[in-house]
Amino acid sequence: MVETNKAKTLDGTVSVRALEAKPARNSIPFSPEAEPGSLVAQVNGRAEAMFASARGSHAWEHTQRVCRLCRHIGAAEGVDMDVLLIAACLHDIGRAYQDTSDGKVCHAEKGVELARPMVASLPIDEDRKANILHCIRAHRFRKPPLPETAEARVLFDADKLDAIGAVGVARAYLFAGEVGARLHNPDVDVEKTQPYSREDTGFREFKVKLSKIKACLLTREGARMAEKRHAFMAAFFERLQAEHTGNV
C-alpha cells in the first residue's frame, strides 16, 4: 500500500507517495531470452532511475563506485559476478527513505522491499534470487544480519571501502553538509551525540564508524585495500585536529 504522509527533504517536502511511485516500472518482466551477463546492464539502468531523490553522499555515483570495487574484489574472491553486481546496483535503492526519515527507516530493509519484484522477474534460479536479496539486506555496518554468502561479503566490503580513504572523507563531509552539521566538534563527546543532528560532523562519523571499518572487513582483498585507505583517512583527521587547535 502506498503511504500518503510527507517526508522532509533538503529543498522542502516531498510526499512518500512520489518516492514509491517511481520503482513501479521495475515490475516489468525481464526478457527470458536475455543472456545472464546482460541482466546486470538491465538492472543497472533500472536502478539508476530510482536515485532521483537521493542525496549526494549516497547518490548513484556511490553505487557506481561500489560496483567497480565489487568487480575487483569479486574477481579475486571467485564469486557469482551476476548475483554480486545485480545486488550492488540495488543495494542503496532504499537510501532516500532513510534520509528523508532522519534514519527512522532502514534503507537495507526498504531496499529489499523495493528490489523484491524486480528480482522475482529475473530469469535465474530461486537460490540466486534469494542471495541477491540477502546481499542487499546484509550490507549495513551498523545493523544485522551478517553477510552469510561470498557475494554478500564482497558487497559488504566494497560498500565499506567507499566509506573510508579520500572518498570516505569527502563523503563524510558531504553528508554532514546535507544534515546541517557544523564543521568540527572535538569539544563534545561524539559517542553521545545523535545522527542527523548539528553534531553529526565528519569527525563524528570517523570516530563512531569509519575508524572501525578496517577491522571489520570480510575478504582478504578488501582488507588489503583498506590498509592504505584507513591510513590516509586517519592522517587527515589527525591533521584536522592539529589545524583546528592552531598548532600547524
C-alpha positions in Angstrom: 0.0 0.0 0.0 1.3 3.5 -0.9 1.7 5.9 2.0 0.4 9.4 1.8 2.4 11.1 4.6 5.1 13.6 3.8 8.8 13.4 4.5 11.2 16.3 4.7 13.9 16.7 2.1 16.7 19.3 1.5 14.5 21.5 -0.6 11.3 21.3 1.3 8.8 18.5 1.5 8.0 15.6 -0.8 5.4 13.0 -0.5 6.5 9.5 0.2 3.9 8.6 -2.5 6.1 10.3 -5.1 9.1 8.3 -3.9 7.3 5.0 -4.0 5.7 5.6 -7.4 9.0 5.6 -9.3 10.0 2.0 -8.7 6.7 0.7 -10.2 8.4 0.5 -13.6 10.6 -2.3 -12.2 7.7 -4.7 -12.2 8.1 -5.1 -16.0 9.3 -8.6 -16.6 12.8 -9.2 -17.8 13.2 -10.9 -21.2 13.7 -14.6 -20.6 15.9 -14.7 -23.7 18.4 -12.3 -22.2 21.9 -13.6 -21.7 23.0 -13.8 -18.0 25.6 -11.2 -18.4 23.2 -8.7 -19.9 20.9 -8.8 -16.8 23.4 -6.7 -14.9 23.1 -3.9 -17.6 19.3 -4.1 -17.4 19.2 -3.9 -13.6 21.8 -1.1 -13.7 19.6 1.1 -15.9 16.5 0.5 -13.8 18.3 1.0 -10.5 19.8 4.4 -11.7 16.3 5.7 -12.2 15.5 5.0 -8.6 18.1 7.5 -7.3 16.3 10.7 -8.4 15.6 11.7 -4.8 18.9 10.5 -3.3 21.2 12.9 -1.6 24.7 13.4 -2.9 26.5 11.3 -0.3 24.5 8.3 -1.3 23.7 9.2 -4.9 24.1 7.0 -7.9 27.8 7.8 -8.1 28.3 5.9 -4.8 26.6 2.9 -6.3 28.9 3.1 -9.4 32.0 3.1 -7.3 30.7 0.2 -5.2 30.1 -1.7 -8.4 33.7 -1.1 -9.6 35.0 -2.3 -6.2 32.8 -5.3 -6.5 34.2 -6.2 -9.9 37.7 -6.0 -8.5 37.2 -7.8 -5.2 34.7 -10.3 -6.7 37.2 -11.4 -9.3 39.8 -12.0 -6.6 37.3 -14.0 -4.4 35.8 -16.1 -7.3 32.2 -15.3 -6.6 29.0 -15.3 -8.8 29.5 -12.0 -10.5 26.0 -11.6 -11.8 24.5 -12.1 -8.4 27.1 -9.7 -6.9 26.7 -6.9 -9.4 22.9 -7.0 -9.5 22.9 -6.7 -5.7 25.5 -3.9 -5.9 23.3 -2.0 -8.3 20.3 -2.3 -5.9 22.0 -2.1 -2.5 21.1 1.5 -1.8 17.8 2.0 -3.7 16.1 2.5 -0.3 18.5 5.1 0.9 16.3 8.1 0.1 13.7 6.8 2.5 16.2 6.5 5.4 17.5 10.1 4.8 14.1 11.7 4.5 13.0 9.9 7.7 16.2 11.1 9.5 17.3 7.5 10.0 13.9 6.0 11.2 13.6 3.8 8.1 16.3 1.2 7.5 17.5 1.6 3.9 18.6 -2.0 3.6 15.2 -3.4 4.6 13.5 -0.8 2.4 15.8 -1.8 -0.4 14.9 -5.4 -0.2 11.2 -4.4 -0.3 11.7 -2.3 -3.4 14.0 -4.8 -5.1 11.9 -7.9 -4.5 9.5 -7.6 -7.5 12.4 -6.8 -9.8 14.5 -9.7 -8.6 11.5 -12.0 -8.8 11.2 -11.3 -12.5 14.9 -12.3 -13.2 15.3 -15.5 -15.3 17.6 -17.1 -12.7 17.0 -19.8 -10.1 15.4 -19.1 -6.7 18.7 -19.6 -4.7 20.4 -16.8 -6.7 17.4 -14.5 -6.3 17.4 -15.2 -2.5 21.2 -14.5 -2.5 20.7 -11.1 -4.2 18.1 -10.0 -1.6 20.4 -11.3 1.2 23.3 -9.2 -0.1 21.1 -6.1 0.0 19.7 -6.8 3.4 23.2 -7.7 4.9 25.3 -4.8 3.6 24.9 -2.4 6.5 27.7 -1.8 9.0 25.5 -0.8 12.0 22.8 -3.4 11.7 22.4 -7.2 11.3 22.1 -9.6 9.6 25.7 -10.5 9.0 26.7 -11.4 5.4 26.5 -15.2 5.0 27.4 -15.7 1.4 30.6 -15.0 -0.5 28.7 -12.4 -2.7 27.3 -10.7 0.4 30.7 -10.5 2.0 32.2 -8.9 -1.2 29.4 -6.3 -1.4 29.8 -5.5 2.3 33.5 -4.8 1.9 33.0 -2.8 -1.3 30.4 -0.6 0.3 32.6 0.0 3.4 35.7 0.7 1.3 33.8 3.6 -0.3 33.3 5.0 3.2 37.0 5.3 4.0 40.1 6.8 2.4 39.9 10.1 0.4 36.5 9.3 -0.9 35.3 8.4 2.5 36.4 11.7 4.0 34.8 13.6 1.1 31.5 11.7 1.6 31.6 12.2 5.4 31.6 16.0 4.9 29.1 15.9 2.1 26.7 14.0 4.4 27.5 16.4 7.3 26.5 19.3 5.0 23.3 17.6 4.0 22.1 17.3 7.6 23.3 20.8 8.6 26.1 19.7 10.9 28.9 22.1 11.9 32.4 21.7 10.5 34.1 20.2 13.6 33.2 19.3 17.2 36.2 18.0 19.2 34.8 19.7 22.2 31.9 17.2 22.7 31.8 13.5 23.3 30.7 12.4 19.9 29.8 9.0 21.1 26.9 10.6 23.0 25.6 12.8 20.1 22.8 11.9 17.7 23.0 11.2 14.0 21.2 13.6 11.6 21.9 16.4 14.0 24.1 19.5 14.2 26.7 17.3 15.9 26.8 14.7 13.1 30.1 16.0 11.7 32.7 14.3 9.6 34.7 13.9 12.7 31.8 12.2 14.5 31.4 9.8 11.6 35.1 9.0 11.7 35.0 8.3 15.5 31.8 6.2 15.6 32.1 4.3 12.3 34.8 5.0 9.8 37.8 4.3 12.2 36.3 0.9 12.9 35.8 -0.3 9.4 39.2 -1.6 8.6 39.0 -4.2 11.4 35.6 -5.5 10.2 36.1 -6.3 6.5 35.4 -9.9 5.5 37.5 -10.6 2.4 41.3 -10.8 2.0 41.4 -8.4 -0.9 39.0 -5.9 0.9 41.2 -6.0 4.0 44.3 -5.4 1.9 42.8 -2.4 0.1 41.6 -1.0 3.4 45.1 -0.6 4.8 46.1 2.4 2.7 42.6 4.0 2.7 42.5 3.8 6.5 46.0 5.3 6.9 45.1 8.3 4.7 41.9 8.9 6.5 43.4 8.7 10.0 46.2 11.1 8.9 43.6 13.5 7.6 41.7 13.7 10.9 44.9 14.0 12.8 45.8 16.9 10.7 42.4 18.4 11.1 42.7 18.3 14.8 46.1 20.0 14.7 44.9 22.8 12.4 41.7 23.3 14.4 43.8 23.9 17.6 46.1 26.3 15.7 49.2 24.1 16.2 50.1 24.0 12.5 
